[in-house]
């Protein structure tokens, strides 16, 4: 899988994180059915690896399913074994080097210019600008000046209105958690998730 191509094409990465494995699996499958082409399951979720395994079995080998909040080399290996096709980190972490050894693309978390350089030097496929809400779209625009070739994916506090503003400032995609998922990860109505997914897809031009 070419993660950068997927991000540029689909422009929306859904982030699933929750306390109920069955509800998290329902969320992943509902997102996929709703046309969301990239989903990460955070390893802070209950039985996250089990959710990834079951989602991979249901969605097949080609769906862009990843693992998020991957910090250690052990977590990177476990996520790969569970079927994750890419990894996402909240910061520069040992998982970056292990992902390289595993041949998995990584969306690596960074906030400052120094961290952006370090993430790119460590082999990150794209930089997860996190938490994006600290600087907002204007901060991304400022970062784009010295790093025009870096693929940025803002994450953290991105709603449907903000998604378009980040894309207008040069983001290749946006990552969205609770504004998209709502309460479905705690057993809420999947129909409401479908409606929110449609709104976010429209906001990113899908």
C-alpha positions in Angstrom: 0.0 0.0 0.0 1.2 3.5 -0.8 0.1 5.5 2.2 1.0 8.8 0.7 -1.1 8.2 -2.4 -4.0 7.0 -0.3 -3.8 10.2 1.8 -3.6 12.4 -1.2 -6.5 10.7 -2.9 -9.0 10.3 -0.1 -8.0 13.2 2.2 -9.7 11.8 5.3 -8.2 9.5 7.9 -10.7 8.3 10.6 -9.4 7.6 14.0 -11.2 4.9 16.1 -10.5 4.9 19.8 -12.8 3.5 22.4 -13.5 1.3 25.5 -15.7 -1.3 23.8 -14.1 -3.7 21.2 -17.4 -4.7 19.6 -18.4 -1.0 19.2 -15.0 -0.1 17.8 -15.3 -2.9 15.2 -18.7 -1.7 14.3 -17.3 1.8 13.9 -14.5 0.6 11.6 -16.9 -1.4 9.4 -19.5 1.4 9.3 -16.8 3.9 8.2 -15.7 1.6 5.4 -19.2 1.0 4.3 -19.8 4.8 4.3 -16.9 5.4 1.9 -14.1 6.4 4.4 -11.1 4.7 2.8 -8.5 5.1 5.6 -9.0 4.1 9.2 -6.7 3.8 12.1 -7.5 1.9 15.3 -5.7 3.5 18.3 -3.7 1.0 20.4 -5.2 2.8 23.4 -8.5 1.2 22.6 -9.7 -1.9 24.4 -8.4 -5.0 22.6 -7.2 -2.8 19.8 -5.2 -5.7 18.2 -8.2 -7.9 18.2 -10.3 -5.2 16.6 -7.6 -4.8 13.9 -7.5 -8.5 13.3 -11.3 -8.8 12.9 -11.5 -5.7 10.8 -8.8 -6.9 8.5 -10.6 -10.3 8.1 -13.8 -8.5 7.2 -12.4 -5.8 4.9 -9.7 -7.9 3.1 -6.1 -7.3 2.5 -6.3 -4.1 0.3 -8.3 -1.8 2.7 -6.1 1.0 4.2 -6.4 -0.1 7.9 -3.7 1.0 10.3 -2.8 1.1 13.9 -2.5 4.4 15.9 -0.7 5.6 19.0 2.1 3.1 18.2 5.0 4.0 20.4 7.3 1.1 21.0 9.0 -1.4 18.7 7.0 -4.2 20.3 3.8 -2.4 19.6 4.9 -1.9 16.0 5.5 -5.6 15.6 2.2 -6.6 17.3 0.3 -4.2 15.1 1.9 -5.6 11.9 1.1 -9.1 13.1 -2.5 -8.1 13.6 -2.8 -6.9 10.1 -2.1 -3.1 10.2 -1.0 -1.8 6.9 0.4 1.4 8.3 1.3 2.9 11.7 0.5 6.3 13.2 2.4 7.8 16.2 1.6 10.8 18.3 5.3 11.8 18.5 8.8 10.8 17.5 9.1 7.3 19.0 11.0 4.0 18.8 8.2 2.6 16.7 9.5 4.7 13.7 12.7 2.7 13.3 10.9 -0.6 13.8 8.3 0.3 11.1 11.2 0.9 8.7 12.5 -2.6 9.5 9.0 -4.0 8.9 8.5 -2.1 5.7 5.4 -0.3 7.0 4.7 3.3 6.2 4.4 5.7 9.1 2.4 8.8 9.8 4.7 10.3 12.5 3.5 12.9 15.0 5.3 16.2 15.2 4.5 19.8 16.1 7.6 22.0 15.9 9.9 22.6 12.9 12.6 20.7 14.6 10.3 17.7 15.1 9.2 17.9 11.5 12.8 17.6 10.4 13.4 14.7 12.7 10.3 12.9 11.6 11.2 13.2 7.9 14.8 12.2 8.7 13.5 9.1 10.5 11.7 7.9 7.4 8.1 9.1 8.0 5.9 8.9 5.0 4.0 11.9 6.2 3.9 14.2 9.3 1.0 14.1 11.6 0.7 17.7 12.8 -0.4 17.1 16.4 -2.1 18.6 18.2 -3.2 20.7 15.3 -5.6 22.7 17.4 -2.7 24.5 19.1 -1.8 26.5 16.0 -4.7 25.9 13.7 -4.7 26.2 9.9 -2.5 29.4 10.0 0.2 27.5 11.8 0.2 24.8 9.1 0.4 27.5 6.5 3.5 28.9 8.2 5.1 25.4 8.4 4.5 24.9 4.7 6.8 27.8 3.8 10.0 26.1 5.0 8.8 22.6 4.3 7.0 22.7 0.9 7.8 19.1 0.2 6.5 17.6 3.4 3.1 15.9 3.5 1.2 17.2 6.5 -1.9 15.6 8.1 -3.3 17.8 10.8 -4.9 15.8 13.7 -6.5 17.0 16.9 -9.6 19.1 17.1 -10.4 19.0 13.4 -14.1 19.4 12.6 -15.8 19.4 9.2 -15.4 23.2 8.8 -11.8 23.1 9.9 -11.0 20.2 7.6 -11.5 22.4 4.5 -9.4 25.2 6.0 -6.4 22.8 6.7 -6.7 21.4 3.1 -6.7 25.0 1.8 -3.5 25.6 3.7 -1.8 22.6 2.0 -2.5 19.6 4.1 -2.6 16.4 2.1 -5.3 15.0 4.4 -6.9 15.5 7.8 -7.2 13.0 10.7 -10.4 13.0 12.6 -11.4 11.2 15.8 -14.3 12.2 18.1 -15.9 14.9 15.8 -16.5 12.1 13.3 -16.9 9.0 15.5 -19.1 10.6 18.2 -20.5 8.1 20.6 -20.5 5.1 18.3 -17.4 3.7 19.9 -19.4 3.5 23.1 -22.3 1.8 21.5 -24.0 4.8 19.8 -26.1 4.7 16.7 -24.1 3.7 13.5 -26.7 5.6 11.4 -25.5 8.9 13.0 -21.9 7.9 12.1 -22.9 7.4 8.5 -24.4 10.9 8.5 -21.2 12.5 10.0 -19.0 10.5 7.6 -21.0 11.9 4.6 -20.5 15.4 6.0 -16.8 15.0 6.4 -16.4 13.4 3.0 -18.2 16.3 1.5 -15.9 18.7 3.4 -12.8 17.1 2.0 -14.2 16.9 -1.5 -15.0 13.3 -1.8 
